[in-house]
Amino acid sequence: MTPEQWERAKDIFDAALDLAPDKRAAYIHSACSNDPVVFSEVESLLAAHAEVCAIRKKADGSFLRPDRFDLMPDLFDPPPPPTPSLQTGEVISGRFRIVRQLGRGGMGEVYEAHDSELGVLVALKTLHPEIAANPEVLNRFRQEVRIAHRITHSNVCRTFHLGRDIAHVSSDGSDPVDLTFITMEVLDGKSLYQILKDTGRLPLDRAHAIAIQMAEAIEAAHRAGIIHRDIKPGNVMVCSGRNGEGDRVAVTDFGLAKVDGSAPGSDADLSAISHPGNIIGTPAYMAPEQLDLKPVSPATDIYSFGLVLYEMVTGQKAFPGSHTIGEARSRLVEEPPSPRAVFPDLPAEWDKAILSCLQIDPADRLHHVTDVIAVIEGADPAELSKSPSINTGAPPRWPAPQPQPATRRRWILPTVAILLFCVSLSWPAYRLYQWRANSTVASGTLVYLAPVKNETGEKQLDNITELVRAGLSQSAHINLLDAGRVSEILQHMTKSPDTAITPEIAREIAMRGNAPRLITGVLSKAGNTFSLAFTIEQPDNQPGRPRHSWPKTWTWNDSAVDQSSTSISPKLLENIREASDWIRGRVGESDNDIVRLGARPEDVTTGSWEALDDYEQALRLSNEGRRADAVLALQQAVQKDPQFALAYAMMGDILISLRREIEGFRAYDKALDSGLRNRLTRKEEDRIRGMRAVDTADYQLAVDAFHDYTINYKNDYIGWTYPTIPLRMLKRDEEAIANLKAAIPLAPDNSFAPHELANELILRDRQDEALQWVAYLKNHNHAESATEVEIVLAFLNHHYDDALRLTNSLHNSASLLRRSNSYGKEAGLLAEIGDYKAAIKAIDQGLVDDDAQNNSAQRAERLLNRAYLEYKLQDYSSCIRDVDTGYVLNPSPQNALKVDTILGNVYAVGPLPITSAVRLELRKVMQTLPQPEYGNLAELVQLRTLGETQLADHRPELALKTFQQADKKDELAGSREYVGRALVALIAKNDNPSNSNRLLEQAMAAYSPIALRPAFIWSNPNHFLPGEFADALSSYVGIASQLRIDSPEVRRAKLNFALLRKNQTSNLVVRTSRP
Amino acid sequence: MTVIPDEDITRLLLELRKGGHAADDRLINAVYRELRRLAASYLRKEGHDQSLQPTELVHEAYLHLNDKDKIKWQNRSHFFAVCAKVMRHILVDRARSRGTEKRGAGLEWVEFNEEFLPGPVTPEQALVVHEALERFEKISPRQAYAIELRYFGGLTNAEIAEVIEMNERTVKRDMVSALAWCHKELKPRSRSGSTTGEHPKL
């Protein structure tokens, strides 16, 4: 931000504060159109300002009361309205019974009421007492009623009654108040403003239908001698027709209307509220003569009518950026803009009709609003203008105009403008409406983004969904239904993952996924004109149609598209970004967040079609479970766009899930590389930082990264669930539990959080609570996930047969990952109960499955597990062979730690010839140690391997020192088996009974983290070798016996061991000398 | 103990003179000594949470100096203007001497009410505000000065108007956007306005 930019931002901010809050967004948008830095600065200033105001309201305002807020009239920052809130059933003036409140505005409230005299429903608009006390306002109100009474037309909103209820006593018994109100007809629909905002350009037939009825209303007013002076979309209501009739249009708010004083029936007192010389109306829709303070005439309304037509058929304002009088004045000199410049396919008749409304000189415009319709329908404007005052060529649906020869003269009057302050007192008409549906959703709501349909015929445009997703996934307000969940749902629907998603299927996915909103999009093309149509839908209880929908279309001309180009057209990207911002705004995200968390889609994905194509392919492959192929596709993607950070991030995720940690880290590091980092969204960056830290065992860093994630994305379950393992390792289980409980409501159908919560509760010995979450998983169609928890519970309660039976049931899982893990789990269970041979069989079965999946990392893990079992069976040569093969297959840091443990144990008990093989293997590990860039984990591996080497060199005192250093790097909650082993070796070497008891006590403590927490190894089984719990328990119990320690803990451990190994006594850990 | 470096006092004087105000070393030093004494005695109080109320302090110093040294200031406003600058130095020095370069430990979001007169200010909070003001000075020196006067000296709009020789309306106007700027800048992990570089994590 330069001082110049600040200066601009400050000026725009100041000006925006002078506008009503609902006008600000549009104003700053146009005022900063060419400078995004200024725009985002102003937006964040306004948001900060709103927060400051909120704080101000909280503050008690002690001393040095500020004077600066005098600047902001309370009109813009209204105090809580003092109007009595009328209760349902309350009767006003003995006649109007309140049915319900429809809305609330700056000046009062709007209710639906039953008029007992006429027996109809009316809208009852109350005025705040202090506003009603202002005679000018009251007169203005009165005028609105009088004027409206003079026009009786079905397209003019009917106003019935101006009433006062003196000393009205509210039903809640509060003090009596004077109530001023008007009654008018209840309009059940939407303002044209809202419709255009929601849907953009209207189809011509709809625009035509609305134009006809508007014209009828305006014509009726003109005939009664009334000029509306504030024709704009916000003052046009469109109500859905009943019984198959078309829409009914009603023009509202004659509050600014002007009556010819000499016309029959006019009221002399109207002049009493005139303020000569002031401008009235809404700048964006004002005619040049209004801006120039020249006399107004029916031609004034015709001009504004032309602007409304322009906006209906193009979806854009004819004079964008004319929110202030100053800006609007450009239209005094500028040629009227042709709508065809925006929408080239607009029929010539429309173009002619609109242009003949927008002439600068009122005399050059069509003379009757009905003539405009005639031109749209094919009449010749030149012919029509020949009959200056009376339109004889009106279509038959118009009643013949009464001859009023004096009419034209009467319009030309001295400028007398009626204006109160500088703010339009008209109520936004839509406040009078019953909102049947609202597109906004609560923060944290799940939204399903269906694939955007490409109807252009250009193949490369097939992949724009990811660009839209890049915009929407940055939202702090909504959560997108993730791809994994979508493919699960498709599976439940018995559809293949690559099924073409029709609107019906999309609705069913949203319904099954409990997503209250669905977003569908279609990209189409006619000539060089592209259209991107998005619809936000609220699914109904059947997929045939939505309950509600909110569509909007973006149209642009992209003649310069080079189909052979590999880079994505800037115009397309711009429109995608607008569309994604619109969707985010429409579902209720604050403008501030949209700007703050709104990196451009191409910046956070890629600007290359080819790379995007590969990325899409990878997504698809990954959803089909073909993770290794997905990695290949991502490698292609980053070859085409080396800056494609998101592709690297996804590659890292997949590689790590494939246990290819080293490659995975490399991919993450690439994504977080200083050059690429800014190509990630804030969300992705925090997530990857967190994942990277988890995988390198830097748990505090991981917790911090996910904490950052939750600051911006408190509604995303990821930030709450992903730190579970780090917190567990840091022994902060209660925090993990609290986080998981916060996460579950955010993604109730996702199994991850309830599964981990059950695990955490089991770790905290709260099995009853854990069982509730098992039931929850079952109720949410996650039976297998529930089974995994039940396995742990069965094991802890010594129902080993049940645990094995449940594990075997997972061998048939449809999920490859779960199936693959089930063999490891089976081997683990068997090893814990001491059946090592059966455990090896389970592993061999798993190896067959790995071959089928061609998963070498998984294979490596199994070989190491098998090596440990072989050591237990004293088959040392097979053990060393499997260690060697397994580690070569995947020399990851986690595997290095396992190798260290296996070799260390082999050395401790193995026969002499094997110990040289152990040294050899350890040296190999030393040589392939992970690089320091693997951070904490690399240091840990280094220390562990060094310590094991020192042990193998028969220097246990040195090894102990090294291991004590490793202990500090190791996860707080994890195993310290190596420390125990070194201590035991030290005792054996020194054979010094004076301090051996102390050392034994230390060794017992080293075995205790695993021995005393049987649930721990199951909370992260991949970390452990099969039977590690039983081994730690055995050592713990053995030392306790040797030391003759008898505590409740030891007794429980002994009982556990007895139940686990029915026919076995614990190891005698300490041997006085090596064999 | 840290003292304002001489060049800072010189700069202070130059600034005041540039504004056409007479001020001399004696006055500045007197103010400085007095404020330091007051601050130290506040911060020494047992069980004190290491926070200060700059406005109270400045007012107390004013009463004290006016009474004791019979120093004649052009007017109250200029006295406060000097106090604000000195106060800023004292608090920031204190924070730095306590080794709070690494921000964040136990420090919550600095929240302002509309007066921009915080309740008790800890040296850590002052440091954060000070650094934000340094950034603000680069894009809008006048507004940054106004905030300094308000935050560290408790000056009212009218007093600020007098010091910076603008009309009060302009000051009021300036205050609204300056306050919004500070507010957004001092929010935790604010990413907006990224051109100003790394923001402290509060």
Interface residues (C-beta under 8 A of the other chain):
Chain A: M1 T2 P3 Q5 W6 E7 K10 F13 D14 L17 V37 S40 E41 S44 L45 L46 A47 A48 H49 E51 V52 C53 I55 R56 A59 G61 L64 R65 P66 D67 R68 F69 D70 L71 M72 V595 R596 R682 D708 I711 N712
Chain B: T55 E111 F112 N113 E114 E115 L117 K138 I139 S140 G154 T156 N157 A158 E168 V171 K172 R173 M175 V176 S177 L179 A180 W181 H183 K184 K187 P188 R189 S190 R191 S192 G193 T195 T196
